[in-house]
Amino acid sequence: MSSATISSEEVKAFAGQAGVDCVGIAGAEALQEQSIQGRGPVAVLPGARSVVIFGIAMLSASLRTPNERIVSSDIKSIAGELNTMGFRVARFLERKGYDALPCTPNLSLELTRETRGMLGDISLKHAAVAAGLGTWGRDRLVVTPRWGPRVRFAAVVTTAPLAVDSALGEELCNNCDLCIAACPSKAISEDNKVDTIKCLLQSQKYGRPHYFQFFSELFSKPPEEQQKAVRSPLFWNLMQDVAMGGTYSCFKCLEVCPVGR
């Protein structure tokens, strides 16, 4: 246990200087209580006391381009920035005498039959809501006051006993249902639930499910059909997605949300 003292304001100021657009502090214990067994801040760092949660907004023009590859590139660039900032914030806390570990978008996911790669080690969205950075939207994204749902998050789990922020006092989502109407896969429901599988099949059209389907069908084809398949644009896009670590092709709910416009 460190004998040093550090304030939430110091941590937030450092994160702001590093380039984040928003930052808050959530209590590790409260988030642990909300976490699925075997996950949460304490599973990341035994003795965790606080979670520093921070975000970077997407470029304002990214959702106005008709080029989906450009938007996906924007998201990947943000993920890289968050990865770097997570390390910097963790190192700042460590130099102050506390243990700290980043949980960022570039962190690999546990791929098991139970998780299917859809559960992070901690819920960045729950941390953001707990720290007052936003509230829940219909699409189960975090809606922020300034940028709406167009923010990507990362966190640092630490043993530093930081003062936590309060959740926002009012909901930002006004239930306009624009995201429900705009969703091409009908994954968003009026009871504030999202069918994750439907969403992923639409938003990652060259992602793991499509990859596995392609190869399961490929092996049952005769040799001449296999040759055609591996020379097709579908195969090229699947391989590009694997090489780039996942790309996105649907942003409808982000585009139509009126909050932060």
N, C-alpha and C positions, 0 to 999 in steps of 0.2 A: 504493500500500500504506500502510495506516494505521500510525502509530508507537504508537498507543494500545493498551492491553491491556484485555481484558475476559474474564471467566470465565463458564463455563457456568452457575454458580450465580447470577450476576447476571442472566443472560438468563432463566433459569427463574423467578427471583423476580419479575421484571418481568411475565412472562407470567401467573404465578399471581395477581398483583395485578390484572391486566387481566380475570381471571375465568375462565381455562381450568381444566378439571378435572384434566388430566394433561399433562405436557410432558416431552420428552426431546430428546436431540441425536444425530443420526446423521452419519456421515462422508459427504461429498459424493462422494469418490472411489469408495468401496465401492458406493454407490447407482448411480453412473454405470456401473459395470461390470455391474450387473444390468439396466440400462435398454435398451430397444429403441433401435436406431441413430437418431440425430436427436432423442432425447429425454433426459430426465434433468437433474440439477442444473446441469451445465456448459452444456447447451443453453439453460437458463433464464438463467443468469448466468455468463459466462466468468470463470474464476478462482475459482469457488465452492469453499469449503473445508468448509462445514458446512451441515446442514439442521436447523433447529429445527422439530420436529414436535409439535403439540399438539392436544388434543381436548376436546370438550364432550359430556357424557352427555345422553341423552334424558331427559325428565321421567319419573319412575318410573310415573306413572299413565297415560302416553300410550298404552301398549300394553294397558291394561286397558279402554279405551273401545271400544265397538263402532262408533264413528264414525271411519271411515277418513280423513275430511277433517281431523279434529282431529290425528291422528297425522302426516299429511302437513304440516300447518301447523307442528307442533313441529319437524319436520326442516328446514323452510324458515326458521324462526326461528333455529335453530342455525346454519344456513348464513350467515345475515346477521350473527350474532355473530362467527363465525369470520372472515368477511370483514373486519370492523372490527378484530378483534384481530390479524389478519395484518398489516394496515397499521400498527397501533401498534407491534408488535414490530419490523417492518422499519424504521420511523422511529427507534425506540430504537437499533437497531444503526447506522443511518446517522449519528445524532448522536454515536455513539461513534467514528465515523471509518471505518466499513466499509460496503461496498455490500451491499444486502439487498433482496430482492424477495419478496412473498408469492405463494403458490400456494394458492388457497382454492376452496371448492366453487362460488363464484359466478363463477369464471374461465370464460370461454367455451371450448368445446372445438373442436378442429380437425375440421371436417366434410369428409372426403374419402372416396372409395370404399374406400381402404385402412383408415382409422381408423373410419369410420362413427360418429364422435362417441363412441367407447367407450374412448379412450385419453387420459389426462391428460398434461400436460407432464412431471410426475414422478408416481411411484406413491406416494401417501400411505400406502397400506397397507404397502408394503415399508419405507418410512421408519419407520413406527410399530413394526413388528416389529424392525427393526435397532436402534432406540433403546430397546428393552425395555419398550414400553408394552403389549405383548400378544403373542400367538402366533396362528398360523393356525388357523381353524376349518374344519370340513368344507365349509361354504358359502363358503369363501375370504374371509370377513370376519375382521377382527382381533378376537380375543377378549381382553378386558382382565380383569385379576384382580378388579376391583371392580364393573364394570358389564357384564361379558360382551361381546357384540358390539354393545351399544347405545350406541356412541360414534361421533361424527362427527369427522373429522380435517381439519386444514389445516396448512400448512407455510410456513416462510420460508427461502429459500435465501440464504446469505450468504458473503462472503469472510472473515468472522471465523474464525480458527483455534481453534474451541472444542473442549474435551475431549468425546469422544463417550461415550455410555452403552453398556453391554453388553446384549446380547440376554438375555431371560429364560432361566434355566437349565432350566426344565421346561415341558412342554406343558400348556396349560390345557384344551384340548379333550380329552375322554376317549373320543371316538368313540362316544358314546351313540346316534348316528344319529337323534336326535329331529328334527333339521332335515331330514334326508332324508325321513322319514316325513311330515312336516308340509308339505313343499313341494307346492303344488297343481299345479305345472307339471312336476314331476319333473325339475327342472333340476340337482339336486345328486346326484352319484354317490359311491359308496363309495371311489373312488380319488382323492378330494379334488379333483375337477374340477367346474366349473359351466358349464352351457350358458347363456352370457350372453344369447343371443337368446330362449330360452325364459323366462328370468327376467324380462327386460325386457317381453316381451309380457304377462306376468302382473302385474308390479309397476307398470307404467305403461300401464294399459289405454286411456288416451287419448293416449299418446305418439306420437312421430314415425311409427312403422310403421303405426299405426292411422289417423293423419292422412293419410298418403300413400295408403293403401288406400281411404279414404273418397272422396278427390277423384279418384282414378283410376277408380273406379266411377261417381262422379257425372257425369263428362263423357260417359260412354257412355249415360246415361239420357235418355229423352225429357224435354222441358221441364216437363211436369206432375209427373213423378217427381222431377226436380231440385228443384222448389219444395217438395215434401213433405220431401225429404231435408234441406234447409237449415232447415226448421222443426222438425226432430226433436230430442229430447233428446240423441241421440248427437252431432249437430253442435254443440249448445250446449256440451256437455262438452269436445269437441275444441277449441273456440275458447277456453274457459276455461283449459284446460291450456296452450295457446299463450300466453295473456295472463299466466299466472302463472309461466311458465318451467318447467313440468313438475311433475306431482303423482304421488304414489305411492299404491298401493292394495293392496299385499301386504306383510305384515310377519311372516309365519308363522315364519321361521327365527329372527327376533329374539325373538319371543314365547316359543318353546319352549326356547331355550338355557338350561340350568340354571346356567351359570357366572355368578357375580355376583348371584345371587338372595338 
